[in-house]
């Protein structure tokens, strides 16, 4: 096999065109086989096989900088840069990262799990290159979904103005994760449908060159003629008006054409955009037919395309989606908003039930947040369904446009806590810290799926300002979902198990961890009080004062960062009340980025387990007995 001979990009340069095409087929088969075991981002990578081969054949990584916008299109890049032997460990604990990672390879010059960042980084690298007097190429590979993101548009505006030598490869597969939406997507569709622009443009430019330059008037007239042609056929005009030389559309699976096109683009002085049209899932029929479902599947059977799913309680995301339909049937004010994640956020059924009340804004979290503010200002009940990691991107809008004017927006924060194999770029462990600091915000987390339903009802009935419920990327506990959801009094906790040795204040999934620890400790005669601290903000101050009056040691548990988290809030409360001498121990995520692996492994790494909690409680036992 040719693939066995490829250990670095230089190995591609000695292959013939026919051999490169053969290699593309081998890489596709390699990906299909490996990901059937590990899971991972399949369809996006199958779509960029020829493109990545062409880039590494023509350019000289890492001297030339290849920046992949969002690492889930970079598996082929990893294969070609010496990491194919590590694919059995893909997305596993201490194994190969599913995204680009600078510490993993010198060829990974830019790392990102969030979209639309590559163009800004490319501009920074190009400016650094020019300031240092170097001559390397800077190439950013960005998808048609990511290029609609506000940050990408800001970067294009700057790149076009500065006229830096940067090549942008627009990987146009008509998809981000969900089908793309918006005017830019429609514009790209128009370009894809018009194949005659380049030829016409070249003919006109050739004609203009033959016209003698007799004075400025004729020159201006000639330029107007050229511009008129651009506007007449529409192809690439938007990019060219931003200052880019536009080349394309190009068949992203035709290696000879790709190589020739990239060679032409390399000669362009100033920013150039190469529009490459690819098929997401190329080469694997199930992925081609349903690239959305095959964006990031778990393990699957190659022959049938059956994804292997575990049997058990429904996912929290599914419970959210079904409950939102139930609530929306009773309240016509509810509107669901998502930034390009209707499937991942459990809203596909909602969209079928209420197409007019389902808003997908594309990859535009900032816009989505302020859109919700506008909806709320007119008396609607917007529910912003967003992953915790992506909510980070809209923080200014949450602060300025929602919390400050105290608008009644509901945040459904999915993937809160550890996210397993997606790893550090996607961990939902910071939203407690950045949300609880905001005035007017209410923040909740359920112990199980039944309580999630009750929190959704709580948010529906709440009219005083922004309110959020956060829930994990996991299955529920199996609690009953038959009952009609009922609102929970704001800022109240509940005691799940009585005990006088210590009280553990647990949020979300940590409640079950605390219950497991308490069950084991009870066998040793150690009685741990377990408290469902379901409101992170506001705290149950009456409960905290009661604990202080008992002088009972307190342990807080959260699947969030310790700095500024729930435990910090508890200690701030006691400090503010002047209560001293009370033992409070905080268990959470330390001050570093936790990498990919299973959620179980991630919790074990940071000590958020029943065994770790038991160890902390036992440290308190001698002190408790001494006081007794």
LINMO-V388575 format. One line per field, one symbol per residue. phi: phi as a letter, one per 30 degrees, with the letter a starting at -180 (. if undefined). Layout:
phi = ???
This chain:
phi = .dedccbaeedddcddddddddeedddddeddddddccikdddddddcddddddddddcbdcedccccdiddccddedddcibddcddceiceicdddbdbeddaddcdbbaccdicdddddddddddedddicbddbbccbdddddddeddddddddedddiddbcccddccibcccedbjddeddddddedcccdedddddddddddddedciddddddddddddddeddcididdddddjcdcbkdbddccdededdddddddddcjdbcccccbcdiejbeedddbdddcdbddeadddcidddcdcldddedddedddddedddcbdddbcbbcibdddcicddedddbedccbccidadddeddeddddddcjdcdcddadedddedcddddddccdddhddcccccdhdjdciddiddcecccdeddcdddeidcbbbddadddeeddddeddddbdldbbbcbddaddcjddcddddbdceeiccbdcadabdacccccidddddddddddddddcicccdccdddcdbdddddddddddddhdebbcbbcadddidddddddddddddidbicdbcccacddaddddlddedddddcicbddddeddddddeedddddd
